[in-house]
Amino acid sequence: MSYRGPAMHANGFDAVRAVGYLNFLIGNHDWKGGHIAAAAKFAPFTGRYDLQTVPDAHAGWGIPITRQKTEYEKTSYFKQDGYPAPRPWYPLPGNLSHEIVPTLRAGYVYDHLGALFIHRHSLVDSTSGGDRLVDVLGDPAKINLLVSFDVEIGDTSRYADFVLPDKVYLERFSQESIYPNQPYQLIQLGQPAVRAYEGPRSVEDVYLDLMARLNLPGVGEGAVPVGKDGAGGTAALSNEYDYWLKMAANIAYTGKEPVPDADSEELALFERARTRALGEAFDLAAWKAAVTNEEWPKVVYVLNRGGRFASADPAKGDGYEGELIKARYGGLCQFYDPKTASLKNALTGENFDGLAHPAPVAFADGTPMEHPPERPLAFINWKARTNGSHRTIAAPWLRETTTENFVWMHPSDAEARSLANGDAVEIEGSVGAMAGHVRVTEGIRPGVVGSNYSFGHKGYGARAVTVDGQQVGPAPDYLEEEGVLDGDEPGKQKTGFAGGRGRGFRMNELLPDDPTLAGGGGLCDPIGGGAAQFDLWVEVRKA
């Protein structure tokens, strides 16, 4: 699996293709111990219920603001502007949220949004520029209505017109996809385990209410086709239980054989456990009404186990057929990709290369990015296991394990700069400097420095906010109360106390904008569209 390291560069698409070539050349696909191309899972969206089809749906229209999955040459913008386009178009990839702000800044292809809803995402924390995005996020002429679902007033939601209280992860349903890095057939299905606060509504219910008030199809009675092509009629989609429990039914029945029925003892355990955990928030009748009486015992079987998991006993050879992976890719391994080669770069008018090739890290117009001698160190970032998301900073037990995102540096680089473990440092990039503390470690190679990305917050209780005239927060810094300072002997710090939520620095504010594009924004891969979060050169010196 190729991700982050090789992928998050301005030449990341070719780098990942090159990694694929190495697997092709040694015949590594689908063999035991080899390359896994497709994870095995149980289908959640089809089967008993078709959760992907909307009866009488309105046809989609228009161009995504990110210009994803759209060929420039087939649009009126090409007829108007020709080459070069003001900003890149991305006919292959999706999920390019980092394009929203620079696109609005440039006024291309839209000069404003009527409304932007954000859930489980923070542009400020994940997009190049950080708080440099405020010129658009805080401008009602660019985003007429900004709505954020959040558990607190976060780094992005502090710019929102409305912050709708979201449920924490233990209060809601979830189905997180898995990386294709294991051979066993499984699917996770999270569900409410506690009720932390009264009042917050699920994002699904909010969206369903909006759809109903707008008289849109896909909500209410008869919104979900039953069976293949709706052969079994339709069913309701009126609340979150309708969606998630129908998904559980799909998971329960998919495959050669459905799961067994939960017996009377297990049904009683299901009800007793949730009544105790959720109290009045658990409405058994509402859960059962989402599926049929026949499906309910199998749905309970899946929910009680948090998903569906095929046998995973290596002694029985589970996951394999002889020397091959059971859930095999079994497809064509293409060195040359005709689809990629048929598409054009909207800035140059040239076709993309159907073969991977060495390419410099470059701006969108092809100008190579400078590697100045005064900034010799490559800066990388990662998602630490103990604090890997913008929301996890609110968990004190996680902040007990790591007080801040130290700048990791190899001893040889530290010695050359007369730096000792824990020294206060300045990290200087092309667009500014950040303050931090160095962690001298053999865990990173010479010439490279890096840090965990999810620190340096201004929202999420890191600073006080005023709500209805009353000041709230900030969240306490127990380390400060104990006299433990930033940078105190990384790796040997006093444990058991959570530091403040604003400790550390937000590394993505060091990432440069692309000066060759209208609207700026960070460097991106021209084919895959991925944000180049690893193309950063810095110098680190004692503060």
Residue, then its C-alpha position, 0 to 999 in steps of 0.5 A: m500500500s502506498y500512501r502519505g510518504p510517496a503520495m503527498h508530493a507534487n509528483g506523488f501520482d507518478a511516485v505511487r505508480a512507480v511503487g506499483y511497477l515494482n510490484f508488477l515486476i516481481g509478480n507480487h500481486d495476490w500472493k500470500g505475503g505479497h501486495i494486497a490490492a483490494a480489501a475483503k469486506f461485506a457490502p454495506f450499501t446494497g443487498r436487502y436495501d439499496l442505500q445508494t439509489v434515490p427513487d425519482a432523483h433529480a439529475g445532477w448538474g453543474i461543475p464541482i467547485t473543486r473541478q474534480k472528475t471533470e474534463y476541462e475541454k468538455t466545458s464552456y470554460f475551455k471555450q472561454d479561456g482555452y489554455p492555460a486555465p486559471r486553475p487546474w482541473y482534475p478529471l480523475p480524482g475526488n475529495l479535493s477539499h483543499e481546492i475550495v478556499p483558493t478556488l473561491r479566492a480566485g473566483y473560478v469557477y464560482d465566485h461564492l458559495g451559497a452555503l458550505f456545510i462541514h462535518r468531521h473535517s477542519l480545513v484550517d488544520s488539514t489544508s496548506g496555509g492554516d489560518r491564512l484561509v481566513d480571508v475566505l472562510g471569514d468573508p460572507a461575500k465568498i461563503n454566504l452561510l458557513v455551517s459546521f458540525d463540531v463537538e466544540i468551537g474548533d479551528t475552522s468552526r470558529y469562522a462559521d455562522f452556525v456551529l451545530p453541536d455534533k455527537v462525539y464518536l461514542e455517541r453515534f453510528s459509524q462505518e469506517s472503511i478499512y485500508p487494504n492491508q489485511p486479507y480477512q473479510l470484515i466490516q466495522l459498524g460503530q454504534p452509540a455506546v454512551r450519551a454524553y450530552e443532551g441536545p446534539r442531533s446526528v448529522e444524518d437527522v439534520y440533513l434528512d430534515l433539510m431534505a424534507r423541508l425542501n421537498l427533495p426526493g430520497v427522504g421519508e416513506g418510500a425513499v429506499p428501494v428494497g432488494k435489487d432494482g427495487a424488486g421488493g418495493t420501497a422502505a422509509l428513510s426518515n431518521e438515522y436509524d432507518y439508514w444505519l440499521k438498514m445498513a446493518a441488515n445489508i451486512a447481515y445478509t450479504g454473501k453466500e450465507p447470512v449471519p445467524d439469528a441472535d437468540s433470546e438471550e442475546l436479544a435480551l443482552f442487546e436491549r439491557a446493555r443499551t438501556r443501561a448505556l444510553g438511558e432514555a436516549f435508547d428508543l428500542a421501538a425506533w431501532k426495530a421499526a427501521v427493519t423487518n421483524e425477520e431481519w431484526p435478530k440478524v441485525v442484533y447479531v451484527l450490532n452486538r459484535g460491532g460489525r461482521f467478521a469472517s474467521a481469521d485463523p491463520a492455522k486454518g488458512d483463513g484469508y487464503e486459497g493455497e498460496l494466493i490471497k482469497a480476496r484477489y485483485g485478479g485484474l490487469c496490471q498496467f504499466y501504461d495507462p491509456k485513460t491517464a494518457s487521454l487526459k490533458n493538463a488544463l494549464t499546458g494543454e499537454n496530455f498527461d504521461g501514460l507512464a510513470h516518469p521522474a518529475p521534479v517537485a514543481f508549481a502548477d505551471g511546471t516551474p521547479m520548486e526551489h530548494p534553497p541552500e539556506r533551508p536545507l532540511a526536508f520537513i515531513n509530518w505524520k499522524a501520531r497514533t496517540n493524537g492523529s486528528h484535529r479532534t483528538i486534542a480534546a482528549p486529556w488522556l491522549r495529551e498525557t502521552t505527548t505534550e506537544n508535537f516536537v520537531w524530530m531531528h537526527p543527532s548529526d543535524a542537531e550537533a551541527r546546529s548546537l541543539a540539545n534535546g528539548d531546546a526551543v527552536e525556530i522552524e523557518g520556511s519560505v512563508g514564515a516561521m514557527a516556534g517549537h522544541v526539538r526532539v533529538t532522536e535516531g528515529i528520523r534520518p539525517g537531512v529530514v525533520g518532522s512532526n505530528y501535524s495535529f497540534g498548535h490549535k487556537g480552537y477546541g478550548a485552546r483559547a477562551v471564547t465569548v458565548d452570549g457575553q460570557q467567557v468560556g475556557p480555555a481548557p485547563d493546562y494541568l502541566e502548567e499547574e505542575g510546572v512542566l514547561d514545553g520542551d522539558e526533556p522529550g521522551k522523559q517528561k512527567t506523565g499523568f498530566a494533560g497539557g494545554r490544547g494550544r501547545g505545539f505548532r500547526m505545521n501546515e502554516l509553513l506550507p507555501d502557496d503556489p504563486t503561479l495560480a490565481g487564488g494561490g493555495g498549496l502545491c498539488d499533484p497535477i494528476g491525482g490532485g493530492a495536497a503536497q504536504f511533504d514538499l517543504w524545505v526549512e531551517v531549524r535554529k535555536a530560538 
